[in-house]
Amino acid sequence: MGVLRMGYVHARVTDLEKAKQHYGDTMGLYPVLVEDGTAYFKGWDEWDHHSVVLEEGGVGVAKFGFKVADPADIERFEDRATRFGCAVSRMSAGENREVSDGIRIVLPSEHVVELYHDMTVLGTEVGTHNPEVFPRHLVGIGAPRLDHALITAEDVNLMERFFREVLDFYPSERLATSLDADADCIATWLTVGNTVHDIAILKGPNAKLHHFAFELSSWSDILRAGDLMAMDDVPVDVGPTRHGITRGQTIYFFDPSGNRNEVFSGGYVAYPDRPCVTWTPDQLEKGVFYISREVNDRFTAALT
């Protein structure tokens, strides 16, 4: 089956206590473990031990973890990534808390991706036997799960090739210089399953993070999240609004260290056999923010 989903984001923060308040009290993620200047969180509807790791010291993303279906997938992807020209190394079980052995790949964009096949299971907050539809005592926004991330890269075409040829992702949407088949790719939204995107890549400096996002169920949940951000004085970048690209409903905002987050709902069901949707630069504003059709300078310039 190959890659199942993005399993975790390991981010850097300047102040761990403030970050714990943001991701725990405002986002409503469940704190799992704190040790050695590192905090682990999970959403209420996630099975595995954690999906967000916060490490004190700096800003931005340290690495992403993608879970694969079978241990045999690790060797297959190791061979493909090596032949693609990436630096690949093995990681042992326990190098990452509660995570199995696997491989660590340095992407052409200098981001680090880890592939693993197992993580300690804690279970969801509603369980598997006659479950309720959500936990009664959600905190803050109560984000159910990690959804996706957007990173920047100098060569978007090369990065899209990596995810397609090495990890079997496919693009659901693309921003290109024209509709020609050989047009230069400015941004790409890639998925490995039926979600509209698991990872997106925007032209920009290597090794930078634009945002990582959490799924919410509906537009009303997005609006409620905006109210809670106002109550907690969270700096909002854009929203609540809608994307043309992905059709998702959204708010972008910043954690106390300046890492951009997003809450995201909606979108559509993607299939590998559907045509890729292509956007051109003359319709960029409509694609990014469908309602206002305006993109502020901070939205593209603020990276960590």
C-alpha positions, 0 to 999 in steps of 0.5 A: 500500500505504500505511504498511508498519511502524514503521521507527524510534524516535528516543529521548533519553538522558541518558548515551550511553555507558551507553545504548550498553551497554544497547542494544548489550550487553544488548539485543543490537542491532547498533551501526551508527554513532555521530556527533555525540552520536547512536548508531544501532542495528538488530536482527539481522533488520532490513534497513534501516540502523537502527531505534533512534536514541539522542540524548544530552540528556534522556529520552523520545521525539524522534520516530517514523518510519513507512516507506511503500510508495511515494513517492506515498504521501507526498503523499497522507498529507500532504494527509490530515494537513493536512486533519485539522488537523495541522502538516505539513512536508516533510523532505529526504533526509539530514535523518535519517541514511540516510533519504529525503525525506518529511514530518514531522507533529505529532500532536494528542498533540504527538508527532512522526511522520515518514513516509519511503519509503526507507532505506539497506539494510544487510541482515540478519545471516543474508542472503538466500542459504540463510540460517541461522535466526539468527546464531551469535554473538548478543550478549545478548538478541539482539533481532531487530527493533523491534516497537511503541511505547506513547505517551500522549495527552490525547484518545485518541479523537482520536488513534485517529481520526488513525491510522485516517483519515489513515494507514489503521491499524485498532484490534485492541483497545480499552479503553473506559469501556463496551461502548456504541458511543459509549463514551469510549476510554481506550486503543487498540492500532492496527495497519497490517498483521497484527501485533497492534499497531504503535502503542498510545495510552493516556490521559495527558499529551501528548508522553510515552512509556510504552515501545517494544518489541522482538520476541522469538520465544517464551516461552523467549526472554522468560525468557532475556531476564529472566535476562540482565537480572538478570545486567546489573542492568537495572531490571525493572518487570514480568514475565516475564508475559502480557498479556490484551490482545494475548495477548503475553508480556512483560517491561517494564524501564528503560534507564539513562536511565529510558526504559521498554523491553519485550521482547514475543512471541506475540500473534495475527495481526490482520486488518482485517476482524476485530471489535475486541476491547473491554475495560472498566475493571472487567477492566483488571488482567486485560487488562494482566497476565493472570496476576497481575491486578495493575497497580502504580502505577509502570506507569502513572505512570512516563513519559518 
